[in-house]
Amino acid sequence: MDKEHLPSLPANIPQLARDVIHVWVMSLELPRQERDHCLSLLSADEKTRAEKFYFEKARDHFIAGRGLLRTLLGGYLEVEPAEIQFDDEPQGKPILKDQSIQFNVSHSDGLGVVAVCWDRRVGVDIEWHRPLADMDDLARRFFTANESALLASLSWSGKQELFYKLWTCKEAYLKAVGAGLFIPLDQVEVKFEADGGVHLISKEGIEMNEWQLRMFSPHVKYQSAVCVEGGGIEIVVQSLGH
């Protein structure tokens, strides 16, 4: 399915169990009528932010992302999407005011992902496979020595795939802890398991079992990862409207 034709607004929101994470994949390329509906849900502050985008496409993507996020959270909380109030943690991570539902959002080149759970820190990242001529240099600057060596051993196609797996896993963790760019990417190492799973190791080589990590590809040439606090958690990935 082309990303432009991914379903947009969900028909209904399933119940969210305490040991489950819902990860929604959403197209930000909405028909004009749906985009206008999303705009009607935004707060005055969000509308002001939207007006500051120079490029119309970026502005439309912002409006779609915020409107769809409000629609999702409104469904979980059983409130009108326009009534939802957001706040920011000290380092800038957006949160819901006076709610135990946690969420995180990421978007890249017209696709967005939203992770939602109860009472657990969660982070999600998505990246479009943009060709990077300076990939090896970026790896040396931002990845651990082991990760850089593994990348250097691969062919171009394998190197690009691995680069975005590493990047999204690290970003998902940093977003989960609310650190953003305050913690360097090389402070955690991504370790791949024989069964295809993945987990984190601290800079000191300690297994970070207090975090659960999952990679997935929401669309061709896109890579995503979600990181959640705790273990034994079911992670359900689905498209809006399904």
C-alpha positions as a Markdown table, in Angstrom:
| # | Residue | x | y | z |
|---|---|---|---|---|
| 1 | Met | 0.0 | 0.0 | 0.0 |
| 2 | Asp | 1.4 | 3.4 | -0.9 |
| 3 | Lys | 1.9 | 5.7 | 2.0 |
| 4 | Glu | -0.3 | 8.3 | 0.4 |
| 5 | His | -3.2 | 5.9 | 0.7 |
| 6 | Leu | -2.7 | 4.5 | 4.2 |
| 7 | Pro | -5.9 | 4.9 | 6.2 |
| 8 | Ser | -6.0 | 8.1 | 8.2 |
| 9 | Leu | -8.6 | 8.5 | 10.9 |
| 10 | Pro | -9.3 | 5.4 | 12.9 |
| 11 | Ala | -12.9 | 4.0 | 12.9 |
| 12 | Asn | -12.5 | 3.2 | 16.6 |
| 13 | Ile | -9.8 | 3.0 | 19.3 |
| 14 | Pro | -9.3 | -0.4 | 20.9 |
| 15 | Gln | -9.0 | -0.7 | 24.7 |
| 16 | Leu | -5.4 | -0.4 | 26.0 |
| 17 | Ala | -4.3 | -3.0 | 28.5 |
| 18 | Arg | -1.7 | -2.2 | 31.1 |
| 19 | Asp | 0.9 | -4.6 | 29.7 |
| 20 | Val | 0.4 | -3.5 | 26.0 |
| 21 | Ile | 1.9 | -0.8 | 23.9 |
| 22 | His | -0.1 | 0.4 | 20.8 |
| 23 | Val | 2.1 | 1.8 | 18.0 |
| 24 | Trp | 0.1 | 3.5 | 15.2 |
| 25 | Val | 1.4 | 4.1 | 11.7 |
| 26 | Met | -0.2 | 7.1 | 10.1 |
| 27 | Ser | 0.0 | 8.8 | 6.7 |
| 28 | Leu | 0.4 | 12.6 | 7.0 |
| 29 | Glu | -0.6 | 13.0 | 3.3 |
| 30 | Leu | -4.3 | 13.6 | 4.0 |
| 31 | Pro | -7.1 | 14.6 | 1.6 |
| 32 | Arg | -7.9 | 18.3 | 2.0 |
| 33 | Gln | -11.2 | 17.6 | 3.9 |
| 34 | Glu | -9.4 | 15.4 | 6.5 |
| 35 | Arg | -6.6 | 17.9 | 6.8 |
| 36 | Asp | -9.1 | 20.7 | 7.5 |
| 37 | His | -10.8 | 18.5 | 10.1 |
| 38 | Cys | -7.5 | 18.0 | 11.8 |
| 39 | Leu | -6.9 | 21.8 | 11.7 |
| 40 | Ser | -10.2 | 22.3 | 13.5 |
| 41 | Leu | -9.0 | 20.2 | 16.4 |
| 42 | Leu | -5.8 | 22.1 | 17.1 |
| 43 | Ser | -5.4 | 24.6 | 19.9 |
| 44 | Ala | -4.7 | 28.3 | 19.3 |
| 45 | Asp | -1.0 | 27.7 | 20.0 |
| 46 | Glu | -0.8 | 24.7 | 17.6 |
| 47 | Lys | -2.4 | 26.8 | 14.9 |
| 48 | Thr | 0.1 | 29.5 | 15.5 |
| 49 | Arg | 2.9 | 27.0 | 15.2 |
| 50 | Ala | 1.4 | 25.7 | 12.0 |
| 51 | Glu | 1.4 | 29.2 | 10.4 |
| 52 | Lys | 5.1 | 29.6 | 11.0 |
| 53 | Phe | 6.0 | 26.8 | 8.5 |
| 54 | Tyr | 7.3 | 28.3 | 5.3 |
| 55 | Phe | 6.6 | 25.3 | 3.1 |
| 56 | Glu | 2.9 | 24.3 | 2.7 |
| 57 | Lys | 3.7 | 20.6 | 2.7 |
| 58 | Ala | 5.5 | 20.8 | 6.1 |
| 59 | Arg | 2.6 | 22.8 | 7.4 |
| 60 | Asp | 0.1 | 20.3 | 6.2 |
| 61 | His | 2.1 | 17.4 | 7.7 |
| 62 | Phe | 2.2 | 19.2 | 11.1 |
| 63 | Ile | -1.5 | 19.8 | 11.1 |
| 64 | Ala | -2.2 | 16.2 | 10.1 |
| 65 | Gly | 0.1 | 14.8 | 12.8 |
| 66 | Arg | -1.3 | 16.9 | 15.6 |
| 67 | Gly | -4.9 | 16.3 | 14.5 |
| 68 | Leu | -4.4 | 12.6 | 14.3 |
| 69 | Leu | -2.6 | 12.5 | 17.6 |
| 70 | Arg | -5.5 | 14.3 | 19.3 |
| 71 | Thr | -7.9 | 11.9 | 17.6 |
| 72 | Leu | -6.0 | 8.9 | 19.0 |
| 73 | Leu | -5.6 | 10.2 | 22.5 |
| 74 | Gly | -9.2 | 11.4 | 22.6 |
| 75 | Gly | -10.3 | 7.9 | 21.7 |
| 76 | Tyr | -8.2 | 6.4 | 24.5 |
| 77 | Leu | -9.3 | 9.0 | 27.1 |
| 78 | Glu | -12.9 | 9.2 | 25.8 |
| 79 | Val | -12.8 | 12.9 | 25.5 |
| 80 | Glu | -13.2 | 15.3 | 22.6 |
| 81 | Pro | -9.8 | 15.6 | 20.7 |
| 82 | Ala | -10.0 | 19.4 | 20.8 |
| 83 | Glu | -10.2 | 19.3 | 24.6 |
| 84 | Ile | -6.9 | 17.5 | 25.2 |
| 85 | Gln | -4.3 | 19.6 | 27.0 |
| 86 | Phe | -0.6 | 19.0 | 26.5 |
| 87 | Asp | 2.3 | 19.9 | 28.7 |
| 88 | Asp | 6.1 | 19.6 | 28.4 |
| 89 | Glu | 8.6 | 17.9 | 30.7 |
| 90 | Pro | 11.6 | 20.0 | 31.7 |
| 91 | Gln | 13.7 | 18.8 | 28.8 |
| 92 | Gly | 10.9 | 19.4 | 26.3 |
| 93 | Lys | 9.2 | 16.0 | 25.9 |
| 94 | Pro | 5.5 | 16.5 | 25.3 |
| 95 | Ile | 3.1 | 14.8 | 27.8 |
| 96 | Leu | -0.6 | 14.9 | 28.7 |
| 97 | Lys | -1.7 | 17.1 | 31.5 |
| 98 | Asp | -3.0 | 15.2 | 34.6 |
| 99 | Gln | -3.2 | 11.8 | 32.8 |
| 100 | Ser | -1.4 | 8.5 | 33.3 |
| 101 | Ile | -1.4 | 7.7 | 29.6 |
| 102 | Gln | 2.1 | 8.1 | 28.1 |
| 103 | Phe | 2.7 | 8.7 | 24.4 |
| 104 | Asn | 5.4 | 9.6 | 21.9 |
| 105 | Val | 5.4 | 10.7 | 18.3 |
| 106 | Ser | 7.8 | 10.8 | 15.4 |
| 107 | His | 7.5 | 11.5 | 11.7 |
| 108 | Ser | 9.6 | 11.4 | 8.6 |
| 109 | Asp | 8.8 | 12.2 | 4.9 |
| 110 | Gly | 5.1 | 12.0 | 5.2 |
| 111 | Leu | 4.8 | 9.1 | 7.6 |
| 112 | Gly | 4.2 | 9.3 | 11.3 |
| 113 | Val | 4.2 | 6.9 | 14.2 |
| 114 | Val | 2.6 | 7.3 | 17.6 |
| 115 | Ala | 3.3 | 5.0 | 20.6 |
| 116 | Val | 0.7 | 4.9 | 23.5 |
| 117 | Cys | 0.8 | 3.1 | 26.8 |
| 118 | Trp | -0.2 | 3.3 | 30.5 |
| 119 | Asp | 2.3 | 4.6 | 33.1 |
| 120 | Arg | 5.5 | 3.7 | 31.3 |
| 121 | Arg | 8.0 | 5.9 | 29.7 |
| 122 | Val | 8.0 | 5.3 | 25.9 |
| 123 | Gly | 9.8 | 6.6 | 22.9 |
| 124 | Val | 9.4 | 6.0 | 19.2 |
| 125 | Asp | 11.4 | 7.1 | 16.1 |
| 126 | Ile | 10.9 | 6.7 | 12.4 |
| 127 | Glu | 13.3 | 7.6 | 9.6 |
| 128 | Trp | 13.1 | 7.5 | 5.8 |
| 129 | His | 16.1 | 5.8 | 4.2 |
| 130 | Arg | 17.7 | 9.0 | 2.9 |
| 131 | Pro | 20.9 | 8.1 | 1.1 |
| 132 | Leu | 23.9 | 9.3 | 3.2 |
| 133 | Ala | 27.2 | 9.9 | 1.5 |
| 134 | Asp | 28.9 | 10.5 | 4.8 |
| 135 | Met | 27.4 | 7.5 | 6.6 |
| 136 | Asp | 30.8 | 6.2 | 7.9 |
| 137 | Asp | 31.7 | 9.6 | 9.3 |
| 138 | Leu | 28.3 | 9.9 | 11.0 |
| 139 | Ala | 28.8 | 6.5 | 12.5 |
| 140 | Arg | 32.2 | 7.4 | 13.9 |
| 141 | Arg | 30.8 | 10.6 | 15.4 |
| 142 | Phe | 27.6 | 9.2 | 16.9 |
| 143 | Phe | 27.9 | 5.4 | 17.3 |
| 144 | Thr | 30.0 | 3.2 | 19.5 |
| 145 | Ala | 33.2 | 1.6 | 18.3 |
| 146 | Asn | 31.5 | -1.8 | 18.0 |
| 147 | Glu | 28.6 | -0.4 | 16.0 |
| 148 | Ser | 30.9 | 1.6 | 13.7 |
| 149 | Ala | 33.1 | -1.5 | 13.0 |
| 150 | Leu | 30.0 | -3.6 | 12.2 |
| 151 | Leu | 28.8 | -0.9 | 9.7 |
| 152 | Ala | 32.2 | -0.7 | 8.1 |
| 153 | Ser | 32.1 | -4.5 | 7.4 |
| 154 | Leu | 29.0 | -4.3 | 5.3 |
| 155 | Ser | 28.2 | -3.5 | 1.7 |
| 156 | Trp | 26.4 | -0.3 | 0.8 |
| 157 | Ser | 22.8 | -1.6 | 0.9 |
| 158 | Gly | 23.4 | -3.6 | 4.1 |
| 159 | Lys | 25.2 | -0.6 | 5.7 |
| 160 | Gln | 22.3 | 1.8 | 5.0 |
| 161 | Glu | 19.8 | -0.7 | 6.5 |
| 162 | Leu | 21.8 | -1.2 | 9.6 |
| 163 | Phe | 22.6 | 2.5 | 10.0 |
| 164 | Tyr | 18.9 | 3.4 | 10.3 |
| 165 | Lys | 18.2 | 0.4 | 12.6 |
| 166 | Leu | 20.9 | 1.7 | 15.0 |
| 167 | Trp | 19.8 | 5.3 | 14.7 |
| 168 | Thr | 16.1 | 4.7 | 15.3 |
| 169 | Cys | 16.8 | 2.4 | 18.3 |
| 170 | Lys | 19.0 | 4.9 | 19.9 |
| 171 | Glu | 16.6 | 7.8 | 19.2 |
| 172 | Ala | 13.6 | 5.8 | 20.6 |
| 173 | Tyr | 15.5 | 5.2 | 23.9 |
| 174 | Leu | 16.6 | 8.9 | 24.2 |
| 175 | Lys | 13.0 | 10.0 | 23.5 |
| 176 | Ala | 11.7 | 7.5 | 26.1 |
| 177 | Val | 13.9 | 8.9 | 28.8 |
| 178 | Gly | 13.1 | 12.5 | 27.7 |
| 179 | Ala | 16.7 | 13.3 | 27.0 |
| 180 | Gly | 16.4 | 14.2 | 23.3 |
| 181 | Leu | 19.8 | 15.4 | 22.2 |
| 182 | Phe | 21.1 | 15.9 | 25.8 |
| 183 | Ile | 22.6 | 12.4 | 25.9 |
| 184 | Pro | 25.1 | 11.5 | 23.1 |
| 185 | Leu | 24.0 | 8.6 | 20.9 |
| 186 | Asp | 27.1 | 6.7 | 21.7 |
| 187 | Gln | 26.2 | 6.4 | 25.4 |
| 188 | Val | 24.1 | 3.3 | 24.6 |
| 189 | Glu | 24.9 | 0.4 | 22.3 |
| 190 | Val | 22.4 | -1.6 | 20.3 |
| 191 | Lys | 23.0 | -5.4 | 20.5 |
| 192 | Phe | 21.3 | -7.7 | 18.0 |
| 193 | Glu | 20.2 | -11.1 | 19.2 |
| 194 | Ala | 20.3 | -14.4 | 17.2 |
| 195 | Asp | 16.5 | -14.5 | 17.0 |
| 196 | Gly | 16.2 | -11.1 | 15.4 |
| 197 | Gly | 15.5 | -9.2 | 18.6 |
| 198 | Val | 17.4 | -6.3 | 19.9 |
| 199 | His | 18.3 | -4.8 | 23.3 |
| 200 | Leu | 20.4 | -2.0 | 24.8 |
| 201 | Ile | 23.8 | -2.1 | 26.5 |
| 202 | Ser | 25.1 | 0.8 | 28.6 |
| 203 | Lys | 28.4 | 2.5 | 27.8 |
| 204 | Glu | 29.9 | 0.5 | 30.6 |
| 205 | Gly | 28.8 | -2.8 | 29.0 |
| 206 | Ile | 25.9 | -3.5 | 31.3 |
| 207 | Glu | 22.7 | -5.0 | 29.9 |
| 208 | Met | 19.8 | -2.5 | 30.2 |
| 209 | Asn | 17.1 | -5.0 | 30.9 |
| 210 | Glu | 14.8 | -2.3 | 32.3 |
| 211 | Trp | 14.1 | -1.3 | 28.7 |
| 212 | Gln | 12.3 | -3.2 | 26.0 |
| 213 | Leu | 13.1 | -2.4 | 22.4 |
| 214 | Arg | 11.5 | -3.4 | 19.1 |
| 215 | Met | 12.4 | -2.5 | 15.5 |
| 216 | Phe | 9.9 | -2.6 | 12.7 |
| 217 | Ser | 9.6 | -1.3 | 9.1 |
| 218 | Pro | 6.3 | 0.6 | 8.7 |
| 219 | His | 6.7 | 1.0 | 4.9 |
| 220 | Val | 9.3 | 0.3 | 2.2 |
| 221 | Lys | 12.4 | 2.4 | 2.8 |
| 222 | Tyr | 11.3 | 3.4 | 6.3 |
| 223 | Gln | 12.8 | 2.2 | 9.6 |
| 224 | Ser | 11.2 | 2.6 | 13.0 |
| 225 | Ala | 11.8 | 1.5 | 16.6 |
| 226 | Val | 9.9 | 1.8 | 19.8 |
| 227 | Cys | 11.5 | 1.7 | 23.3 |
| 228 | Val | 9.4 | 1.2 | 26.5 |
| 229 | Glu | 10.2 | 1.0 | 30.2 |
| 230 | Gly | 9.9 | -2.5 | 31.7 |
| 231 | Gly | 9.8 | -6.0 | 30.3 |
| 232 | Gly | 7.2 | -8.6 | 29.2 |
| 233 | Ile | 5.3 | -6.0 | 27.3 |
| 234 | Glu | 3.3 | -6.8 | 24.2 |
| 235 | Ile | 3.9 | -4.3 | 21.4 |
| 236 | Val | 1.1 | -4.0 | 18.8 |
| 237 | Val | 1.8 | -2.2 | 15.6 |
| 238 | Gln | -1.2 | -1.2 | 13.4 |
| 239 | Ser | -2.3 | 1.4 | 10.9 |
| 240 | Leu | -4.8 | 4.1 | 11.6 |
| 241 | Gly | -8.2 | 3.1 | 10.3 |
| 242 | His | -7.6 | -0.7 | 10.8 |
